[in-house]
């Protein structure tokens, strides 16, 4: 009999890496700690090189696919999903600047930056071919151009390049992330700051979870008011989708369950079959909420200056970048790294801590995203199906890839 391989998910690996980093950092010699600092330096340089390529590879086909869609159904679904994602980011920002100063307390720049005193033995410079903003502008221009002209050969190249980027994330970046996180917490423990940072992390995670619950209740209160139904009953019927996403951390794997729950809420099969796979690609309110809160917390801890207008631009751009999140664990944070660097000035240290914080809550963000898709489906059903003779012709509105729910948020 063949032995079954035990597969450990990314979240457990990240948690194990954090725990081991803290434990080993208490007694490991400085010389060995510097070996991991050296690895982190090389890995970080590779990640910085990859970020513009991730933007081009993921944003270009996503913009092209949406641009090819026609009709009000697609446009209004995209607009509602985008507005909800931006709203969740603003809600997160307002709550964070109000609550986090009390939670973070004395954990400021010095608490985290001491890790920088541990120098690597050597490093390998891998400069990116273009900067992040140039990659963003190029991706938007190329994606919209492909949508307008319908270039099949260019579209095929963009899709194949996207496959290369996604495979690189899956095969190289994701497997090495636990080692990278281990090195970060090993260094912080060696300098005596890790426990203070972990304490703050736990407080932040608690606040973000409460925000997720509030966001879902708010979404279903709006949807319930529009369709004239009890929002809590509507939300209750979506719980199987919520818990499925919580277990799988994949919106793509949850699409069949989300569809069934949405139809039980009275949404027509045609509207549900269109909006749920599409929203699995474009609606990431839970992910935007998490990234914004984590970014505010880390900027406070690092003593970095910020204001509302900086975060407004960041959140609006993040809402677009979320469309490019691939269907791999932690895909949203990978797609967002470029915007974090370009608009908020995040360096290696802040990006590593963002990845650790984000992936620790990845399941809850995915569950929030998926459950919120049902609220959008209710609104779209009210606008486009109920009260009409027959049903809208959805075939003309489905963007490429939406039928299979790919690419999907994570």
Secondary structure, DSSP 8 states (H G I E B T S, - for coil): ---------HHHHHHHHHHHHHHHHTTS-HHHHHHHHHHHHHHHHHHHHHHHHHHHHHHHHHHHHHHH--SHHHHHHHHHHHHHHHHHHHHHHHHHHHHHHHHHTT--HHHHHGGGGS--S-------SS-HHHHHHHHHHHHHHHHHHT-HHHHHHHHHHHHHHHHHIIIIIHHHHHHHHHHHHHHHHHTT-HHHHHHHHHHHHHHHHHHHHHHHHHHHHHHHHHHTS-HHHHHHHTHHHHHHHHHH--HHHHHHHHHHHHHHTT--HHHHHHHHHHHHHH--HHHHHHHHHHHHHHHHHHT----HHHHHHHHHHHHHHGGG--SSTTHHHHHHHHHHHHHH---HHHHHHHHHHHHHTHHHHHHHHHHHHHHHHHHHHHHHTTTSSS---GGGT--TTTTTT-S---
